Amino acid sequence: MSARGCWGLPAVLLGLAALSLLLLQYQQRIHELAAISSGFGGDCRGNATYVALLEAKVAALTADLAAERARAPSSAGDSGVAGPRVWPTSADNSLFVDKDDVVDIAKFDKKGGPQQAGKRLSVDDVLFGYDLLYQKRKLFDVQRWKGMVMQQDPNDAFAIQDFLWNERPDLMIEFGTNTGGGAVFWAEIMTEYNPDAHIITLDIANRINKSFAGAKGKVKASDSRHWGTTIRPIIGNPDTQDVQDKVEELIRQFGATNVFLNEDSLHSFDVTLAHLNRYHHLTKACGWILVQDTKMSRFTGRDGPVEAVREFIGKNTEYRVDRRWEYLLYTQHAQGWLQKGQKCGKR
């Protein structure tokens, strides 16, 4: 895909959005829009999915700004600006545990150096700042597990392996195989506590050779001894009866009784909710579902995985959000851990 094909339209839309912002004197919005753009920008490497996503988000933001300008009164108080109620990246939209706690750097600096005087940050400042860097620098394409592209944030990968070791599911259903490095990582943990554990990993396409964002590892997941044995890949749309039938047939073959759903597919509201609705019956009492990348709504300003979680648990009241696996504070899946049952023990 040419550079113009990747970024021609988004650049125009960003320019129009910036012009609207300037006219409304929304300087903060310019910086936030630029942050969102840079998180998905750079060398797209043929990544049509992200390009389309960015184009849609920028177009939507531009439309929202135009609507606000139309609603703005000719005289808007002392500031002269009719500002937004809550901009997507606002700390009001933070999902992090203890997001309002204060990190007092000045107090910690016992030498009292003038460079740190008065320097105080919120937990959200620290964590969301890292989140922006994670997107901007495309760190999701940097991590490797034994040479394989893994695309799991290290904090979350550590927390998930901790969960697996403690809860010991005998089957994980992973939505979103991508390169398969994550499935191999999970398989190595799960077969340590149960040699008969399995992973069914689902994706609409075979991306073993190259990630959706273009990354290639030195080692392919399909070269792992677990591929095709412990790990059973299925190519197809999980939200179809054909794929569901294949999944349930494998569950019968494995004799699995403790099924863990790991939703890490498109991260859109509709797809996430569809997968939850179609497969949640497979979890046992006190079983678990993880919905990944709940952070996306804050980047895009659109409903995404966390809104799907809220709608799902609103209609399936046997599930509740459990935040015990967010103990490292930074996570890309805040409020994404769901447990089935209201009277399940704590670890």
C-alpha positions, 0 to 999 in steps of 0.5 A: 500500500502506498504512503498516500494510500495509507495516510492521504485521507487521514492527513486531510481529515486531521487537517480539517479537524485541527482547523475546526479546533483552532476556530473553537480554540480547543488547543487541548483537543489538537494535542489529544487528537495528535496522540490518538493519530500517532498511536496508530500512525507511522509505517502502516506496512499494509495494515489496512485494518488500522488505516480504516479504523483511524480514518473512521475515528478521525472522521467521527471526531471531525463530525463531533467537533462540527456539531459542537461548533454548530451548538456553541452560542455566540457568547460562551461566558468568560472563556468565549468557548463552549468546551466539550463535556468529556473528551475521550482521553480525559481522566474521567474516562480512566479505567485504572485501579486507584486512578486518582491517587497521587504520585508525589515526586517532589516529596519522594525527592528527599534532596529537595532539588528545585527541578522536582519542586511541586512535581505531583502526578496522578496514577492515571497520568503515569499509566495513561502516559505509558499507554500513549508511549506503548501505542506511539512506539508500537511496543505491541510489535516488539515483544517476543517469546522464545523468538515468536511475536507475542503481542501481549503487554508484559504486565498483562502476560505476567498477570494472565500466567499468574491467573492460569497457575492459580485457577488452573483451567484445563481449556482456554478458548482464545479469540484472536490467534494473530501470530500464535506466540501468545497461545504458545506462551499460555500452553507452556504455562498450562501444561506445567500444571496439567499435561492434558490442558488445551488451547483452542485458538480462533482467527478469521485468517492465518497470520502465523507468518506475519502479525496483523501489524506487520511484525515477523519473528525469528521463530514461528508459533507453528514450529512449537511442539504444542502446535496442533497438539496442545494448541488447536487452531481454527480458521474461521469467524467465531460468530458462526455456527460452523466454528462454534460446532467445531469448538464444542466438538473439541471440548467433548474430545478433551473432556474439558470442564474448566473453560476459560474464555480469552477474548482478544480479537477485533476489539470492537463493541459488536464483535466482542459482545457477539463472542461473549453472547455465543460462548459464555455458556461454556464457562462453569460456576466461578469460571472466568472470561477475560476481555482484552484491550478495554482501553480502546474506547479511550483512544478512539472515543467510540464504544469498544470492549469495555462497553461490550462488557457493561452491556453483557453483564447488565443482561447476564447478572451472574457475571461480575467484574473482578479486579484482583488480576489488575494488581500491577496497576498498569493493564490494557484490560482494566475492568475486563476480568469477569467471573461467573458467580457472586459467591466465589472465593478470593485467592 
